[in-house]
Amino acid sequence: MNWLTNYVRPRIRALVERNRVEVPENLWNQCPACERMIFHRDLEANQRVCPHCNHHMRVDPAFRLRSLFGEGGYELLEMPKAPVDPLKFRDIKRYTDRLKESQSRTKAQDALEAAAGMLGEVPVVCAVMNFAFMGGSMGAAVGEGFVSAAREAIRRRAAFLVFTASGGARMQEGAVSLMQMARTTVAIQELKEAGLPYIVVLTDPTTGGVTASFAMLGDIHIAEPGAVIGFAGARVIEQTIREKLPEGFQRAEYLLEHGMLDMVVHRFELRAVLERVVGILMQPRVEYAEPQPEPAFELAEEPAEPVAELREAADD
């Protein structure tokens, strides 16, 4: 045993270690819907849509902007600074630590990014929410970013397009987070007063305070297939009303059927549909002049001489 333990085993271990091929861990992805494995290159080529069940997987802002404007076809907008940890919040971790972890993992400052570019022949400012950043929750930074992007659209006379993906208001910011619902609503009103279109694309999931504010105030509402869209969760609703909810409740197709959405569009067709929509909404408006009232006709006075001549002729 000593010979096997001290000589043979170390030699075999060294041989195996020397010839081991390192295999990356992210070569395969599992679909959360059908649970089938998909090779990472096939998934990217299919725009992160499962080729087996058509499930639309969550994507980051960089993917959205590339899909919309093309590689390098957009200009990232600088997001304004917002108060960090205004309430000095702490649960099992400090809020500042949670922010740093999310920033390190996503390489983003917060849950919303914005860019400007051309969609077809139309200028567009696009804001994209990132669900990977603390569940896409809306805090002061998201509110500031949304307002800044909306005002940039007004400055550029561009259509404003938003991709939503959020779990709602950010609990670590308390009432400060809830104030963003009003602030984003005011920004949308400024867009409408400027005569610019506001288009919302709701992706999986869009819930909570985001749904209760800017996500449902668009001129056009589009959703990806199967996206969960609602305010409270289905389980909370069932426990509150003590009833079983309908099949597919809070899914994009259910909302379309009940008039909450204008379209449900597959990711493959989304860019073409958005280009057509903004092209229609941003067509030059024809200015019509106010109709002028027609001038009233005035009866001219009868000439005296012809009348007198006629009377003389009649007497004769």
Residue pairs with C-beta under 8 A, 6 or more apart in sequence:
26 40
27 39
27 40
28 37
28 38
28 39
28 40
29 37
29 38
29 40
29 43
29 57
30 36
30 37
30 38
31 37
31 38
31 50
31 52
31 53
31 55
31 57
32 55
32 57
33 50
33 53
33 55
33 226
34 50
34 52
34 53
34 55
36 50
36 52
36 53
38 50
38 51
38 52
42 51
43 50
43 51
43 57
47 67
47 267
47 268
48 56
48 57
48 59
48 63
48 267
49 55
49 56
49 57
49 266
49 267
49 268
50 57
54 225
54 266
55 226
56 203
56 204
56 224
56 225
56 226
56 227
56 267
58 131
58 132
58 165
58 203
58 204
60 106
60 130
60 132
61 108
61 113
61 128
61 129
61 130
61 163
64 126
64 128
64 163
65 74
65 113
65 115
65 117
65 126
65 128
67 267
67 270
67 271
68 74
68 117
68 119
68 124
68 126
68 161
68 271
68 274
69 115
69 117
69 118
69 119
69 126
73 117
73 118
74 115
74 116
74 117
74 126
75 115
75 116
75 117
76 113
76 114
76 115
77 114
77 115
77 116
77 125
77 148
77 149
77 152
79 109
79 110
79 112
79 113
79 114
79 141
79 144
79 145
79 148
80 144
80 145
80 148
81 144
82 110
82 139
82 140
82 141
82 143
82 144
82 145
83 140
83 176
84 96
84 99
85 94
85 95
85 96
85 99
85 172
86 140
86 173
86 176
87 95
87 172
87 173
87 174
87 176
88 95
89 95
89 172
89 173
89 174
91 172
95 172
98 134
98 172
99 134
102 108
102 132
102 133
102 134
103 109
103 133
105 132
106 130
106 132
106 133
108 130
108 133
109 141
110 133
110 139
110 141
110 142
110 145
111 129
111 130
111 131
111 133
111 134
111 136
111 137
111 138
111 139
111 141
111 142
111 166
112 127
112 128
112 129
112 130
112 141
112 142
112 145
112 146
112 149
113 127
113 128
113 130
113 145
114 125
114 126
114 127
114 128
114 145
114 148
114 149
114 152
115 125
115 126
115 128
116 123
116 124
116 125
116 126
116 152
116 156
116 158
117 123
117 124
117 126
118 124
119 159
119 161
119 271
119 274
119 275
119 278
120 275
120 278
120 279
121 279
122 158
122 159
122 275
122 278
122 279
122 282
123 156
123 157
123 158
123 159
124 158
124 159
124 160
124 161
124 278
125 149
125 150
125 152
125 153
125 156
125 158
125 159
125 160
125 161
126 161
126 162
126 163
127 145
127 146
127 149
127 160
127 161
127 162
127 163
128 162
128 163
129 136
129 142
129 162
129 163
129 164
129 165
129 166
129 210
130 136
130 165
131 165
131 166
131 167
131 205
134 170
135 166
135 167
136 164
136 165
136 166
136 167
136 210
137 166
137 167
137 168
137 169
137 170
137 171
137 177
138 166
138 168
138 169
138 170
138 177
138 180
138 181
138 208
138 209
138 210
139 169
139 170
139 172
139 173
139 176
139 177
139 180
140 173
140 176
140 177
140 180
142 170
142 180
143 177
143 179
143 180
143 183
143 184
146 162
146 180
146 183
146 184
146 187
146 214
147 183
147 184
147 186
147 187
149 160
150 160
150 184
150 187
150 188
150 190
150 191
151 187
151 190
152 158
153 159
153 160
153 191
153 196
154 190
154 191
154 194
154 196
157 194
157 196
158 196
159 196
159 197
159 198
159 199
159 278
159 281
159 282
160 191
160 196
160 197
160 198
160 199
161 199
161 200
161 201
161 274
161 278
162 198
162 199
162 200
162 201
162 214
162 215
162 218
163 201
163 203
164 200
164 201
164 202
164 203
164 206
164 210
164 211
164 214
164 215
165 203
165 204
165 205
165 206
166 205
166 206
166 207
166 208
166 209
166 210
166 211
166 215
167 205
167 207
167 208
168 207
168 208
168 209
168 210
168 211
169 177
169 178
169 180
169 181
169 208
169 209
169 210
170 177
171 177
177 209
178 209
180 209
180 213
181 209
181 212
181 213
181 214
182 213
184 213
184 214
185 213
185 214
185 217
187 214
188 198
188 214
188 217
191 198
192 198
195 285
197 219
197 220
197 277
197 278
197 281
197 282
198 217
198 218
198 219
199 218
199 219
199 220
199 222
199 274
199 277
199 278
199 281
200 214
200 215
200 216
200 217
200 218
200 220
200 221
200 222
201 222
201 223
201 224
201 270
201 274
202 215
202 221
202 222
202 223
202 224
202 227
202 229
202 252
202 261
203 223
203 224
203 227
204 224
204 226
204 227
204 228
205 227
205 228
205 229
206 215
206 227
206 228
206 229
206 230
207 228
207 229
207 230
207 231
207 232
207 233
208 231
211 229
211 230
211 231
212 231
215 229
216 260
219 281
220 262
220 263
220 277
220 281
221 260
221 261
221 262
221 263
222 261
222 262
222 263
222 264
222 265
222 270
222 273
222 274
222 277
223 229
223 252
223 255
223 256
223 261
223 263
223 264
223 265
224 252
224 264
224 265
224 266
224 267
224 270
225 252
225 253
225 264
225 266
226 251
226 252
226 253
227 251
227 252
228 250
228 251
229 250
229 251
229 252
229 255
229 260
229 261
230 250
232 240
234 245
234 249
234 250
237 245
238 244
238 245
246 254
248 254
252 261
252 264
253 264
255 261
256 262
256 263
256 264
263 273
265 273
